[in-house]
């Protein structure tokens, strides 16, 4: 199966691992010629906070794609993809992280999903849940987990 579309999903905890995420996606997208969909998933509160920080006109209602495109994490990833001449688009979404990433993967017909995360104990996963685990169990395609150092 050829990889044509890669979904790289990021959230608020991924700012420190954009380099690792970019490198992992470039390693696959470069040789295959795949297009990357950079996706930032916000909860309702996260979205409102980012809109406030980005100083949007209160009369206008920004959409999640445009907010995601202005987010520092997405800008960092897009700079890395631009440097390697890899095609990409940006998607933003509001919702529960794991479920929304799976929906985005289905929506863009992703052949592969990349998510970041940190190592957690079984107790930590049980208490706090794991977005990456939910995506790995529910995604319609293979998922690559990029762990922080």
N, CA, C and O atoms as a GROMACS GRO file, in nm:
protein
  596
    1UNK      N    1   0.084  -0.118   0.000
    1UNK     CA    2   0.000   0.000   0.000
    1UNK      C    3   0.089   0.125   0.000
    1UNK      O    4   0.178   0.138   0.083
    2UNK      N    5   0.064   0.213  -0.090
    2UNK     CA    6   0.140   0.338  -0.099
    2UNK      C    7   0.088   0.438   0.004
    2UNK      O    8  -0.032   0.446   0.030
    3UNK      N    9   0.179   0.513   0.062
    3UNK     CA   10   0.140   0.617   0.157
    3UNK      C   11   0.128   0.748   0.080
    3UNK      O   12   0.226   0.800   0.027
    4UNK      N   13   0.005   0.800   0.074
    4UNK     CA   14  -0.020   0.925   0.003
    4UNK      C   15  -0.049   1.040   0.098
    4UNK      O   16  -0.014   1.155   0.070
    5UNK      N   17  -0.115   1.009   0.210
    5UNK     CA   18  -0.154   1.113   0.305
    5UNK      C   19  -0.115   1.071   0.447
    5UNK      O   20  -0.152   0.964   0.494
    6UNK      N   21  -0.040   1.159   0.513
    6UNK     CA   22   0.000   1.137   0.652
    6UNK      C   23  -0.065   1.244   0.737
    6UNK      O   24  -0.054   1.364   0.708
    7UNK      N   25  -0.132   1.203   0.842
    7UNK     CA   26  -0.187   1.297   0.939
    7UNK      C   27  -0.091   1.307   1.055
    7UNK      O   28  -0.063   1.208   1.123
    8UNK      N   29  -0.040   1.427   1.079
    8UNK     CA   30   0.045   1.453   1.196
    8UNK      C   31  -0.038   1.535   1.292
    8UNK      O   32  -0.062   1.654   1.270
    9UNK      N   33  -0.082   1.471   1.400
    9UNK     CA   34  -0.171   1.536   1.496
    9UNK      C   35  -0.092   1.585   1.616
    9UNK      O   36  -0.016   1.510   1.676
   10UNK      N   37  -0.112   1.711   1.651
   10UNK     CA   38  -0.045   1.769   1.766
   10UNK      C   39  -0.148   1.837   1.856
   10UNK      O   40  -0.259   1.870   1.815
   11UNK      N   41  -0.106   1.855   1.979
   11UNK     CA   42  -0.190   1.922   2.077
   11UNK      C   43  -0.105   2.008   2.167
   11UNK      O   44   0.012   2.034   2.136
   12UNK      N   45  -0.162   2.052   2.278
   12UNK     CA   46  -0.091   2.146   2.365
   12UNK      C   47   0.037   2.091   2.427
   12UNK      O   48   0.124   2.169   2.465
   13UNK      N   49   0.052   1.962   2.440
   13UNK     CA   50   0.171   1.905   2.501
   13UNK      C   51   0.284   1.877   2.405
   13UNK      O   52   0.387   1.822   2.445
   14UNK      N   53   0.268   1.912   2.278
   14UNK     CA   54   0.367   1.875   2.177
   14UNK      C   55   0.467   1.983   2.140
   14UNK      O   56   0.552   1.960   2.054
   15UNK      N   57   0.461   2.098   2.202
   15UNK     CA   58   0.550   2.208   2.166
   15UNK      C   59   0.698   2.171   2.178
   15UNK      O   60   0.780   2.214   2.096
   16UNK      N   61   0.732   2.091   2.278
   16UNK     CA   62   0.873   2.056   2.299
   16UNK      C   63   0.921   1.941   2.212
   16UNK      O   64   1.041   1.912   2.211
   17UNK      N   65   0.833   1.875   2.140
   17UNK     CA   66   0.875   1.763   2.056
   17UNK      C   67   0.849   1.786   1.907
   17UNK      O   68   0.845   1.689   1.830
   18UNK      N   69   0.833   1.911   1.865
   18UNK     CA   70   0.807   1.935   1.724
   18UNK      C   71   0.922   1.888   1.635
   18UNK      O   72   0.899   1.840   1.525
   19UNK      N   73   1.046   1.903   1.682
   19UNK     CA   74   1.161   1.858   1.603
   19UNK      C   75   1.157   1.708   1.578
   19UNK      O   76   1.178   1.663   1.466
   20UNK      N   77   1.130   1.631   1.683
   20UNK     CA   78   1.123   1.485   1.669
   20UNK      C   79   1.006   1.444   1.579
   20UNK      O   80   1.018   1.355   1.495
   21UNK      N   81   0.891   1.512   1.597
   21UNK     CA   82   0.775   1.481   1.514
   21UNK      C   83   0.803   1.514   1.367
   21UNK      O   84   0.772   1.435   1.278
   22UNK      N   85   0.862   1.630   1.343
   22UNK     CA   86   0.893   1.670   1.206
   22UNK      C   87   0.991   1.571   1.142
   22UNK      O   88   0.970   1.528   1.029
   23UNK      N   89   1.096   1.535   1.214
   23UNK     CA   90   1.194   1.440   1.160
   23UNK      C   91   1.129   1.307   1.125
   23UNK      O   92   1.158   1.250   1.020
   24UNK      N   93   1.042   1.257   1.213
   24UNK     CA   94   0.977   1.128   1.189
   24UNK      C   95   0.889   1.132   1.065
   24UNK      O   96   0.888   1.039   0.984
   25UNK      N   97   0.814   1.240   1.050
   25UNK     CA   98   0.725   1.253   0.934
   25UNK      C   99   0.805   1.274   0.806
   25UNK      O  100   0.773   1.217   0.702
   26UNK      N  101   0.909   1.355   0.813
   26UNK     CA  102   0.994   1.380   0.695
   26UNK      C  103   1.058   1.251   0.647
   26UNK      O  104   1.071   1.228   0.527
   27UNK      N  105   1.099   1.165   0.741
   27UNK     CA  106   1.160   1.036   0.704
   27UNK      C  107   1.066   0.950   0.621
   27UNK      O  108   1.112   0.869   0.540
   28UNK      N  109   0.936   0.965   0.638
   28UNK     CA  110   0.839   0.885   0.562
   28UNK      C  111   0.787   0.963   0.442
   28UNK      O  112   0.780   0.910   0.331
   29UNK      N  113   0.750   1.088   0.463
   29UNK     CA  114   0.689   1.168   0.356
   29UNK      C  115   0.787   1.200   0.244
   29UNK      O  116   0.750   1.202   0.127
   30UNK      N  117   0.913   1.224   0.279
   30UNK     CA  118   1.012   1.258   0.177
   30UNK      C  119   1.026   1.152   0.071
   30UNK      O  120   1.005   1.182  -0.047
   31UNK      N  121   1.060   1.029   0.107
   31UNK     CA  122   1.078   0.924   0.006
   31UNK      C  123   0.950   0.880  -0.064
   31UNK      O  124   0.954   0.837  -0.180
   32UNK      N  125   0.836   0.892   0.003
   32UNK     CA  126   0.711   0.844  -0.058
   32UNK      C  127   0.638   0.952  -0.136
   32UNK      O  128   0.549   0.922  -0.215
   33UNK      N  129   0.676   1.078  -0.114
   33UNK     CA  130   0.607   1.188  -0.181
   33UNK      C  131   0.470   1.216  -0.121
   33UNK      O  132   0.386   1.280  -0.184
   34UNK      N  133   0.446   1.167   0.000
   34UNK     CA  134   0.316   1.184   0.065
   34UNK      C  135   0.292   1.330   0.101
   34UNK      O  136   0.386   1.406   0.125
   35UNK      N  137   0.166   1.368   0.105
   35UNK     CA  138   0.125   1.498   0.155
   35UNK      C  139   0.096   1.483   0.303
   35UNK      O  140   0.038   1.384   0.347
   36UNK      N  141   0.137   1.582   0.381
   36UNK     CA  142   0.118   1.578   0.525
   36UNK      C  143   0.003   1.673   0.562
   36UNK      O  144  -0.002   1.786   0.515
   37UNK      N  145  -0.085   1.625   0.646
   37UNK     CA  146  -0.190   1.710   0.702
   37UNK      C  147  -0.148   1.738   0.846
   37UNK      O  148  -0.149   1.650   0.931
   38UNK      N  149  -0.112   1.864   0.871
   38UNK     CA  150  -0.076   1.907   1.006
   38UNK      C  151  -0.205   1.941   1.078
   38UNK      O  152  -0.278   2.031   1.035
   39UNK      N  153  -0.235   1.871   1.185
   39UNK     CA  154  -0.361   1.892   1.256
   39UNK      C  155  -0.335   1.928   1.401
   39UNK      O  156  -0.258   1.862   1.471
   40UNK      N  157  -0.401   2.033   1.446
   40UNK     CA  158  -0.396   2.070   1.587
   40UNK      C  159  -0.537   2.054   1.642
   40UNK      O  160  -0.632   2.113   1.591
   41UNK      N  161  -0.549   1.972   1.747
   41UNK     CA  162  -0.679   1.947   1.809
   41UNK      C  163  -0.686   2.025   1.940
   41UNK      O  164  -0.598   2.013   2.026
   42UNK      N  165  -0.790   2.105   1.953
   42UNK     CA  166  -0.812   2.188   2.071
   42UNK      C  167  -0.935   2.140   2.148
   42UNK      O  168  -1.032   2.096   2.086
   43UNK      N  169  -0.931   2.147   2.281
   43UNK     CA  170  -1.055   2.138   2.357
   43UNK      C  171  -1.121   2.275   2.343
   43UNK      O  172  -1.059   2.370   2.294
   44UNK      N  173  -1.246   2.287   2.384
   44UNK     CA  174  -1.315   2.416   2.377
   44UNK      C  175  -1.238   2.524   2.452
   44UNK      O  176  -1.220   2.635   2.402
   45UNK      N  177  -1.193   2.492   2.574
   45UNK     CA  178  -1.120   2.590   2.655
   45UNK      C  179  -0.986   2.627   2.591
   45UNK      O  180  -0.949   2.744   2.589
   46UNK      N  181  -0.914   2.527   2.538
   46UNK     CA  182  -0.786   2.555   2.472
   46UNK      C  183  -0.806   2.647   2.352
   46UNK      O  184  -0.729   2.740   2.330
   47UNK      N  185  -0.911   2.620   2.274
   47UNK     CA  186  -0.939   2.702   2.157
   47UNK      C  187  -0.965   2.846   2.198
   47UNK      O  188  -0.911   2.940   2.139
   48UNK      N  189  -1.050   2.865   2.300
   48UNK     CA  190  -1.080   3.000   2.347
   48UNK      C  191  -0.955   3.072   2.396
   48UNK      O  192  -0.936   3.190   2.368
   49UNK      N  193  -0.869   3.000   2.470
   49UNK     CA  194  -0.744   3.059   2.519
   49UNK      C  195  -0.654   3.103   2.404
   49UNK      O  196  -0.597   3.212   2.408
   50UNK      N  197  -0.640   3.017   2.302
   50UNK     CA  198  -0.553   3.050   2.189
   50UNK      C  199  -0.610   3.168   2.112
   50UNK      O  200  -0.535   3.257   2.071
   51UNK      N  201  -0.741   3.171   2.091
   51UNK     CA  202  -0.804   3.284   2.021
   51UNK      C  203  -0.778   3.413   2.097
   51UNK      O  204  -0.749   3.516   2.036
   52UNK      N  205  -0.788   3.408   2.230
   52UNK     CA  206  -0.760   3.528   2.311
   52UNK      C  207  -0.615   3.573   2.296
   52UNK      O  208  -0.588   3.692   2.280
   53UNK      N  209  -0.521   3.478   2.301
   53UNK     CA  210  -0.378   3.511   2.290
   53UNK      C  211  -0.342   3.563   2.153
   53UNK      O  212  -0.254   3.648   2.140
   54UNK      N  213  -0.409   3.513   2.049
   54UNK     CA  214  -0.378   3.556   1.913
   54UNK      C  215  -0.445   3.688   1.878
   54UNK      O  216  -0.424   3.742   1.770
   55UNK      N  217  -0.525   3.740   1.970
   55UNK     CA  218  -0.584   3.872   1.956
   55UNK      C  219  -0.672   3.885   1.832
   55UNK      O  220  -0.656   3.978   1.752
   56UNK      N  221  -0.764   3.791   1.816
   56UNK     CA  222  -0.859   3.800   1.705
   56UNK      C  223  -0.960   3.910   1.731
   56UNK      O  224  -0.989   3.943   1.846
   57UNK      N  225  -1.013   3.966   1.626
   57UNK     CA  226  -1.120   4.065   1.635
   57UNK      C  227  -1.241   3.995   1.698
   57UNK      O  228  -1.290   3.896   1.645
   58UNK      N  229  -1.290   4.047   1.811
   58UNK     CA  230  -1.402   3.980   1.878
   58UNK      C  231  -1.528   3.974   1.793
   58UNK      O  232  -1.614   3.889   1.816
   59UNK      N  233  -1.540   4.063   1.695
   59UNK     CA  234  -1.658   4.062   1.608
   59UNK      C  235  -1.653   3.946   1.509
   59UNK      O  236  -1.757   3.894   1.467
   60UNK      N  237  -1.531   3.906   1.472
   60UNK     CA  238  -1.517   3.795   1.378
   60UNK      C  239  -1.510   3.663   1.453
   60UNK      O  240  -1.469   3.658   1.569
   61UNK      N  241  -1.550   3.557   1.386
   61UNK     CA  242  -1.543   3.425   1.449
   61UNK      C  243  -1.441   3.342   1.372
   61UNK      O  244  -1.470   3.294   1.263
   62UNK      N  245  -1.320   3.325   1.429
   62UNK     CA  246  -1.217   3.250   1.358
   62UNK      C  247  -1.254   3.101   1.349
   62UNK      O  248  -1.314   3.045   1.441
   63UNK      N  249  -1.215   3.039   1.238
   63UNK     CA  250  -1.240   2.894   1.230
   63UNK      C  251  -1.117   2.820   1.282
   63UNK      O  252  -1.008   2.877   1.291
   64UNK      N  253  -1.136   2.695   1.314
   64UNK     CA  254  -1.029   2.618   1.378
   64UNK      C  255  -0.909   2.598   1.286
   64UNK      O  256  -0.796   2.589   1.334
   65UNK      N  257  -0.930   2.590   1.154
   65UNK     CA  258  -0.817   2.575   1.062
   65UNK      C  259  -0.726   2.697   1.066
   65UNK      O  260  -0.604   2.684   1.068
   66UNK      N  261  -0.786   2.815   1.068
   66UNK     CA  262  -0.704   2.936   1.067
   66UNK      C  263  -0.634   2.957   1.202
   66UNK      O  264  -0.522   3.006   1.206
   67UNK      N  265  -0.699   2.921   1.311
   67UNK     CA  266  -0.635   2.930   1.442
   67UNK      C  267  -0.518   2.832   1.450
   67UNK      O  268  -0.410   2.867   1.499
   68UNK      N  269  -0.539   2.711   1.402
   68UNK     CA  270  -0.431   2.611   1.402
   68UNK      C  271  -0.312   2.660   1.321
   68UNK      O  272  -0.197   2.644   1.363
   69UNK      N  273  -0.338   2.720   1.205
   69UNK     CA  274  -0.229   2.766   1.118
   69UNK      C  275  -0.144   2.874   1.185
   69UNK      O  276  -0.027   2.889   1.152
   70UNK      N  277  -0.203   2.948   1.277
   70UNK     CA  278  -0.129   3.054   1.346
   70UNK      C  279  -0.064   3.006   1.474
   70UNK      O  280   0.011   3.081   1.537
   71UNK      N  281  -0.091   2.883   1.514
   71UNK     CA  282  -0.037   2.830   1.640
   71UNK      C  283   0.113   2.801   1.623
   71UNK      O  284   0.156   2.755   1.517
   72UNK      N  285   0.192   2.829   1.725
   72UNK     CA  286   0.338   2.816   1.717
   72UNK      C  287   0.383   2.674   1.684
   72UNK      O  288   0.479   2.656   1.609
   73UNK      N  289   0.316   2.574   1.737
   73UNK     CA  290   0.354   2.435   1.710
   73UNK      C  291   0.338   2.403   1.562
   73UNK      O  292   0.427   2.343   1.501
   74UNK      N  293   0.228   2.443   1.504
   74UNK     CA  294   0.204   2.418   1.361
   74UNK      C  295   0.301   2.499   1.276
   74UNK      O  296   0.352   2.449   1.176
   75UNK      N  297   0.327   2.622   1.314
   75UNK     CA  298   0.422   2.704   1.238
   75UNK      C  299   0.561   2.641   1.238
   75UNK      O  300   0.629   2.641   1.135
   76UNK      N  301   0.603   2.588   1.351
   76UNK     CA  302   0.733   2.521   1.360
   76UNK      C  303   0.738   2.398   1.269
   76UNK      O  304   0.836   2.377   1.198
   77UNK      N  305   0.632   2.319   1.271
   77UNK     CA  306   0.627   2.200   1.184
   77UNK      C  307   0.621   2.239   1.037
   77UNK      O  308   0.687   2.176   0.954
   78UNK      N  309   0.544   2.340   1.004
   78UNK     CA  310   0.535   2.381   0.863
   78UNK      C  311   0.668   2.435   0.813
   78UNK      O  312   0.704   2.414   0.697
   79UNK      N  313   0.743   2.504   0.899
   79UNK     CA  314   0.877   2.551   0.859
   79UNK      C  315   0.969   2.432   0.827
   79UNK      O  316   1.044   2.436   0.730
   80UNK      N  317   0.962   2.327   0.909
   80UNK     CA  318   1.045   2.208   0.886
   80UNK      C  319   1.006   2.138   0.756
   80UNK      O  320   1.092   2.092   0.682
   81UNK      N  321   0.876   2.130   0.728
   81UNK     CA  322   0.831   2.066   0.603
   81UNK      C  323   0.867   2.152   0.482
   81UNK      O  324   0.905   2.099   0.377
   82UNK      N  325   0.853   2.284   0.496
   82UNK     CA  326   0.893   2.374   0.387
   82UNK      C  327   1.041   2.355   0.353
   82UNK      O  328   1.079   2.353   0.236
   83UNK      N  329   1.125   2.342   0.455
   83UNK     CA  330   1.269   2.327   0.435
   83UNK      C  331   1.302   2.200   0.356
   83UNK      O  332   1.404   2.194   0.287
   84UNK      N  333   1.217   2.100   0.366
   84UNK     CA  334   1.239   1.973   0.295
   84UNK      C  335   1.152   1.961   0.170
   84UNK      O  336   1.150   1.856   0.105
   85UNK      N  337   1.081   2.068   0.136
   85UNK     CA  338   0.995   2.073   0.017
   85UNK      C  339   0.888   1.962   0.019
   85UNK      O  340   0.864   1.895  -0.081
   86UNK      N  341   0.826   1.945   0.134
   86UNK     CA  342   0.719   1.846   0.151
   86UNK      C  343   0.586   1.920   0.155
   86UNK      O  344   0.569   2.014   0.232
   87UNK      N  345   0.493   1.877   0.071
   87UNK     CA  346   0.362   1.940   0.065
   87UNK      C  347   0.280   1.911   0.190
   87UNK      O  348   0.287   1.802   0.246
   88UNK      N  349   0.204   2.010   0.232
   88UNK     CA  350   0.121   1.992   0.351
   88UNK      C  351   0.001   2.085   0.346
   88UNK      O  352  -0.003   2.181   0.270
   89UNK      N  353  -0.096   2.053   0.430
   89UNK     CA  354  -0.209   2.141   0.456
   89UNK      C  355  -0.227   2.145   0.607
   89UNK      O  356  -0.168   2.064   0.679
   90UNK      N  357  -0.308   2.238   0.654
   90UNK     CA  358  -0.328   2.255   0.798
   90UNK      C  359  -0.476   2.239   0.828
   90UNK      O  360  -0.562   2.295   0.760
   91UNK      N  361  -0.503   2.161   0.932
   91UNK     CA  362  -0.640   2.143   0.981
   91UNK      C  363  -0.642   2.171   1.129
   91UNK      O  364  -0.549   2.136   1.202
   92UNK      N  365  -0.747   2.233   1.172
   92UNK     CA  366  -0.772   2.253   1.313
   92UNK      C  367  -0.904   2.187   1.348
   92UNK      O  368  -0.993   2.179   1.263
   93UNK      N  369  -0.916   2.141   1.469
   93UNK     CA  370  -1.041   2.078   1.512
   93UNK      C  371  -1.059   2.101   1.660
   93UNK      O  372  -0.963   2.118   1.735
   94UNK      N  373  -1.184   2.102   1.701
   94UNK     CA  374  -1.218   2.122   1.841
   94UNK      C  375  -1.292   1.997   1.888
   94UNK      O  376  -1.391   1.955   1.827
   95UNK      N  377  -1.244   1.940   1.997
   95UNK     CA  378  -1.310   1.823   2.052
   95UNK      C  379  -1.218   1.745   2.143
   95UNK      O  380  -1.108   1.790   2.174
   96UNK      N  381  -1.264   1.629   2.184
   96UNK     CA  382  -1.183   1.540   2.267
   96UNK      C  383  -1.068   1.492   2.181
   96UNK      O  384  -1.091   1.448   2.068
   97UNK      N  385  -0.945   1.500   2.232
   97UNK     CA  386  -0.826   1.480   2.149
   97UNK      C  387  -0.825   1.348   2.073
   97UNK      O  388  -0.818   1.349   1.950
   98UNK      N  389  -0.831   1.235   2.141
   98UNK     CA  390  -0.819   1.106   2.074
   98UNK      C  391  -0.927   1.082   1.971
   98UNK      O  392  -0.899   1.046   1.857
   99UNK      N  393  -1.050   1.101   2.011
   99UNK     CA  394  -1.164   1.080   1.922
   99UNK      C  395  -1.157   1.171   1.800
   99UNK      O  396  -1.185   1.128   1.688
  100UNK      N  397  -1.120   1.296   1.822
  100UNK     CA  398  -1.114   1.394   1.712
  100UNK      C  399  -1.001   1.362   1.615
  100UNK      O  400  -1.016   1.381   1.495
  101UNK      N  401  -0.889   1.314   1.666
  101UNK     CA  402  -0.779   1.274   1.577
  101UNK      C  403  -0.823   1.158   1.488
  101UNK      O  404  -0.794   1.158   1.369
  102UNK      N  405  -0.893   1.062   1.544
  102UNK     CA  406  -0.943   0.948   1.466
  102UNK      C  407  -1.040   0.998   1.358
  102UNK      O  408  -1.035   0.953   1.244
  103UNK      N  409  -1.129   1.090   1.396
  103UNK     CA  410  -1.223   1.147   1.298
  103UNK      C  411  -1.150   1.221   1.186
  103UNK      O  412  -1.186   1.209   1.069
  104UNK      N  413  -1.045   1.297   1.222
  104UNK     CA  414  -0.966   1.367   1.120
  104UNK      C  415  -0.898   1.267   1.026
  104UNK      O  416  -0.895   1.288   0.905
  105UNK      N  417  -0.844   1.159   1.083
  105UNK     CA  418  -0.778   1.057   0.999
  105UNK      C  419  -0.876   1.000   0.899
  105UNK      O  420  -0.841   0.978   0.783
  106UNK      N  421  -0.998   0.975   0.942
  106UNK     CA  422  -1.100   0.925   0.851
  106UNK      C  423  -1.137   1.030   0.747
  106UNK      O  424  -1.151   1.000   0.629
  107UNK      N  425  -1.152   1.156   0.793
  107UNK     CA  426  -1.194   1.265   0.706
  107UNK      C  427  -1.094   1.293   0.595
  107UNK      O  428  -1.134   1.321   0.481
  108UNK      N  429  -0.964   1.286   0.625
  108UNK     CA  430  -0.862   1.316   0.524
  108UNK      C  431  -0.816   1.190   0.451
  108UNK      O  432  -0.727   1.195   0.366
  109UNK      N  433  -0.876   1.076   0.487
  109UNK     CA  434  -0.840   0.947   0.427
  109UNK      C  435  -0.691   0.919   0.445
  109UNK      O  436  -0.621   0.882   0.350
  110UNK      N  437  -0.644   0.936   0.568
  110UNK     CA  438  -0.502   0.919   0.600
  110UNK      C  439  -0.458   0.774   0.581
  110UNK      O  440  -0.531   0.680   0.615
  111UNK      N  441  -0.340   0.758   0.527
  111UNK     CA  442  -0.278   0.626   0.515
  111UNK      C  443  -0.193   0.595   0.637
  111UNK      O  444  -0.159   0.479   0.662
  112UNK      N  445  -0.160   0.699   0.714
  112UNK     CA  446  -0.077   0.684   0.833
  112UNK      C  447  -0.102   0.804   0.924
  112UNK      O  448  -0.125   0.915   0.878
  113UNK      N  449  -0.097   0.779   1.055
  113UNK     CA  450  -0.112   0.885   1.154
  113UNK      C  451   0.012   0.887   1.242
  113UNK      O  452   0.061   0.782   1.284
  114UNK      N  453   0.062   1.007   1.270
  114UNK     CA  454   0.174   1.024   1.362
  114UNK      C  455   0.123   1.105   1.481
  114UNK      O  456   0.058   1.209   1.464
  115UNK      N  457   0.152   1.055   1.601
  115UNK     CA  458   0.118   1.126   1.724
  115UNK      C  459   0.238   1.125   1.817
  115UNK      O  460   0.320   1.033   1.812
  116UNK      N  461   0.248   1.225   1.900
  116UNK     CA  462   0.355   1.232   1.997
  116UNK      C  463   0.304   1.200   2.135
  116UNK      O  464   0.183   1.198   2.160
  117UNK      N  465   0.397   1.174   2.225
  117UNK     CA  466   0.357   1.147   2.362
  117UNK      C  467   0.477   1.120   2.449
  117UNK      O  468   0.592   1.126   2.406
  118UNK      N  469   0.446   1.091   2.571
  118UNK     CA  470   0.552   1.059   2.667
  118UNK      C  471   0.522   0.924   2.727
  118UNK      O  472   0.408   0.877   2.728
  119UNK      N  473   0.626   0.862   2.778
  119UNK     CA  474   0.610   0.733   2.842
  119UNK      C  475   0.532   0.754   2.972
  119UNK      O  476   0.561   0.845   3.050
  120UNK      N  477   0.434   0.667   2.993
  120UNK     CA  478   0.354   0.676   3.115
  120UNK      C  479   0.342   0.538   3.178
  120UNK      O  480   0.348   0.435   3.111
  121UNK      N  481   0.326   0.539   3.307
  121UNK     CA  482   0.304   0.412   3.377
  121UNK      C  483   0.163   0.363   3.348
  121UNK      O  484   0.077   0.442   3.310
  122UNK      N  485   0.137   0.235   3.366
  122UNK     CA  486   0.000   0.184   3.349
  122UNK      C  487  -0.100   0.258   3.438
  122UNK      O  488  -0.214   0.282   3.397
  123UNK      N  489  -0.058   0.293   3.559
  123UNK     CA  490  -0.147   0.366   3.649
  123UNK      C  491  -0.176   0.505   3.593
  123UNK      O  492  -0.290   0.552   3.600
  124UNK      N  493  -0.075   0.571   3.540
  124UNK     CA  494  -0.094   0.703   3.480
  124UNK      C  495  -0.192   0.700   3.365
  124UNK      O  496  -0.275   0.789   3.351
  125UNK      N  497  -0.182   0.596   3.282
  125UNK     CA  498  -0.276   0.582   3.170
  125UNK      C  499  -0.418   0.559   3.220
  125UNK      O  500  -0.513   0.615   3.166
  126UNK      N  501  -0.431   0.475   3.323
  126UNK     CA  502  -0.564   0.444   3.376
  126UNK      C  503  -0.629   0.566   3.440
  126UNK      O  504  -0.749   0.588   3.426
  127UNK      N  505  -0.549   0.646   3.509
  127UNK     CA  506  -0.604   0.762   3.578
  127UNK      C  507  -0.629   0.878   3.481
  127UNK      O  508  -0.735   0.940   3.484
  128UNK      N  509  -0.532   0.906   3.396
  128UNK     CA  510  -0.541   1.024   3.310
  128UNK      C  511  -0.581   0.992   3.167
  128UNK      O  512  -0.611   1.084   3.091
  129UNK      N  513  -0.583   0.866   3.127
  129UNK     CA  514  -0.612   0.830   2.989
  129UNK      C  515  -0.491   0.855   2.902
  129UNK      O  516  -0.392   0.912   2.948
  130UNK      N  517  -0.498   0.813   2.780
  130UNK     CA  518  -0.388   0.833   2.688
  130UNK      C  519  -0.445   0.860   2.549
  130UNK      O  520  -0.507   0.773   2.488
  131UNK      N  521  -0.422   0.981   2.501
  131UNK     CA  522  -0.468   1.016   2.367
  131UNK      C  523  -0.404   0.923   2.265
  131UNK      O  524  -0.472   0.870   2.178
  132UNK      N  525  -0.273   0.905   2.276
  132UNK     CA  526  -0.203   0.820   2.180
  132UNK      C  527  -0.259   0.678   2.180
  132UNK      O  528  -0.277   0.617   2.075
  133UNK      N  529  -0.287   0.625   2.299
  133UNK     CA  530  -0.340   0.490   2.308
  133UNK      C  531  -0.476   0.481   2.240
  133UNK      O  532  -0.503   0.386   2.167
  134UNK      N  533  -0.562   0.580   2.262
  134UNK     CA  534  -0.694   0.580   2.197
  134UNK      C  535  -0.680   0.585   2.046
  134UNK      O  536  -0.750   0.514   1.974
  135UNK      N  537  -0.588   0.668   1.997
  135UNK     CA  538  -0.568   0.679   1.852
  135UNK      C  539  -0.516   0.547   1.797
  135UNK      O  540  -0.563   0.500   1.693
  136UNK      N  541  -0.419   0.486   1.865
  136UNK     CA  542  -0.362   0.360   1.818
  136UNK      C  543  -0.467   0.249   1.812
  136UNK      O  544  -0.463   0.164   1.722
  137UNK      N  545  -0.560   0.250   1.905
  137UNK     CA  546  -0.661   0.145   1.908
  137UNK      C  547  -0.777   0.170   1.812
  137UNK      O  548  -0.845   0.076   1.772
  138UNK      N  549  -0.801   0.296   1.775
  138UNK     CA  550  -0.921   0.330   1.697
  138UNK      C  551  -0.897   0.382   1.557
  138UNK      O  552  -0.991   0.389   1.478
  139UNK      N  553  -0.775   0.420   1.522
  139UNK     CA  554  -0.748   0.481   1.392
  139UNK      C  555  -0.775   0.382   1.278
  139UNK      O  556  -0.759   0.261   1.294
  140UNK      N  557  -0.815   0.435   1.164
  140UNK     CA  558  -0.845   0.350   1.049
  140UNK      C  559  -0.721   0.310   0.968
  140UNK      O  560  -0.732   0.249   0.862
  141UNK      N  561  -0.602   0.344   1.020
  141UNK     CA  562  -0.477   0.317   0.948
  141UNK      C  563  -0.366   0.299   1.051
  141UNK      O  564  -0.388   0.319   1.170
  142UNK      N  565  -0.246   0.262   1.005
  142UNK     CA  566  -0.134   0.248   1.099
  142UNK      C  567  -0.101   0.380   1.169
  142UNK      O  568  -0.116   0.488   1.112
  143UNK      N  569  -0.056   0.369   1.295
  143UNK     CA  570  -0.021   0.485   1.376
  143UNK      C  571   0.124   0.472   1.421
  143UNK      O  572   0.168   0.366   1.465
  144UNK      N  573   0.197   0.581   1.408
  144UNK     CA  574   0.335   0.586   1.457
  144UNK      C  575   0.337   0.678   1.578
  144UNK      O  576   0.295   0.793   1.572
  145UNK      N  577   0.386   0.622   1.689
  145UNK     CA  578   0.397   0.696   1.814
  145UNK      C  579   0.539   0.749   1.826
  145UNK      O  580   0.635   0.672   1.824
  146UNK      N  581   0.553   0.880   1.837
  146UNK     CA  582   0.684   0.944   1.849
  146UNK      C  583   0.699   0.987   1.994
  146UNK      O  584   0.638   1.085   2.039
  147UNK      N  585   0.781   0.913   2.067
  147UNK     CA  586   0.798   0.937   2.210
  147UNK      C  587   0.902   1.046   2.232
  147UNK      O  588   1.001   1.055   2.160
  148UNK      N  589   0.878   1.128   2.334
  148UNK     CA  590   0.978   1.229   2.368
  148UNK      C  591   1.095   1.160   2.436
  148UNK      O  592   1.081   1.053   2.495
  149UNK      N  593   1.212   1.224   2.427
  149UNK     CA  594   1.333   1.167   2.488
  149UNK      C  595   1.320   1.148   2.635
  149UNK      O  596   1.413   1.101   2.700
   0.00000   0.00000   0.00000
